[in-house]
Amino acid sequence: MILCAFEHHQSLALRELSEAGLWDPQGDLQAITDKHFKGGRALDPQRLEAFRDDIAERCARIPLGHILGYADFGGRRLLVGSGTFVPRRQSLAMVRWIELNLALTCASTVYDLCAGVGAIGLAIWAATAARTVCVDNDSTARTYLQRNIRRLDAQREVSVLAADITRPEAFATARGRVDVVVSNPPYVPPGTELLPEWGEHHPPGTIYARRQGAELIVASAVCAAGLLRAGGVVLIEHGETQSREVAAALERHGFQAIHHCRDDDFSDATGASVFTVGRAP
Ligand SMILES: C[S@@+](CC[C@H](N)C(=O)[O-])C[C@H]1O[C@@H](n2cnc3c(N)ncnc32)[C@H](O)[C@@H]1O
């Protein structure tokens, strides 16, 4: 069988992506192909070179989002870049839990701690119209967050707070007034071996926490305890082996009805979707 030039480069790229050990080589190839050939299959040398460069980067395990400049999350396209965390579909499970279990409205207030480029907070806002405050201590993350808020035309309801969640005094003005706190903090214990996309090619401050990974989980519980009104709800995403310490942190701060959730609709070859929920007294 004679392959045309376009098909030849596609099948070569697919082989390279598969040999690089990627979990979804076909999906990655499709996304990179769309980036370069959406307007047509003409193989001019410049376009082909740019396509080949992206394939080589992906084979070197640069995160797909960093190559594309965007990540899709819950039907929304978010800008991401090399200095930011690329949102994972696993976090959509918390958004779905909120949609199914809480009746948030435009009068509700949500805090998204460790918001990164805003994936979770913006998805909750889009689903509920709740006023949402996205908190991150990193200026690169906040630059992307601001751009994503503007592009989604969410600036009236979604705001950005530059704050370190280990310093809960930054949240004093909202004390006791918040309906939901959600957090996907860096929770991986230092030294844990991860796929290179996360272990080598993400900023370490977006992935790893100090003190066996629990430091920012505990900080999330402390902030939530201060922010939430009576009956308000906290959701914290964490690793599969951390359920006990998350529950302990929530218990220490008076949370009730603490339970762990695992959502296999959002788990994939890169990890399980696991989070813990608690209700403020
Ligand atoms: C795992 S990423 C999650 C980002 C986003 N929630 C998501 O799911 O796409 C963790 C984020 O926490 C931020 N972060 C790390 N330490 C922090 C701290 N002490 N206070 C506030 N944000 C922090 C990082 O800058 C990063 O954007």
The ligand as a Gaussian input file, in Angstrom:
#p B3LYP/6-31G(d) Opt

LIG

0 1
 C       -1.957000      20.836000      41.768000
 S       -2.018000      22.508000      41.198000
 C       -3.791000      22.633000      41.046000
 C       -4.260000      23.740000      40.186000
 C       -5.778000      23.730000      39.930000
 N       -6.532000      23.655000      41.159000
 C       -6.158000      22.582000      39.038000
 O       -6.687000      21.572000      39.514000
 O       -5.907000      22.680000      37.829000
 C       -1.669000      23.374000      42.692000
 C       -1.666000      24.907000      42.629000
 O       -1.421000      25.368000      43.972000
 C       -0.645000      26.532000      43.945000
 N       -0.015000      26.647000      45.278000
 C        1.050000      25.957000      45.753000
 N        1.298000      26.299000      47.022000
 C        0.364000      27.238000      47.359000
 C        0.126000      27.984000      48.558000
 N        0.882000      27.821000      49.656000
 N       -0.899000      28.870000      48.557000
 C       -1.669000      29.053000      47.447000
 N       -1.475000      28.371000      46.285000
 C       -0.466000      27.469000      46.252000
 C        0.314000      26.306000      42.794000
 O        0.805000      27.528000      42.299000
 C       -0.585000      25.559000      41.790000
 O       -1.159000      26.463000      40.883000

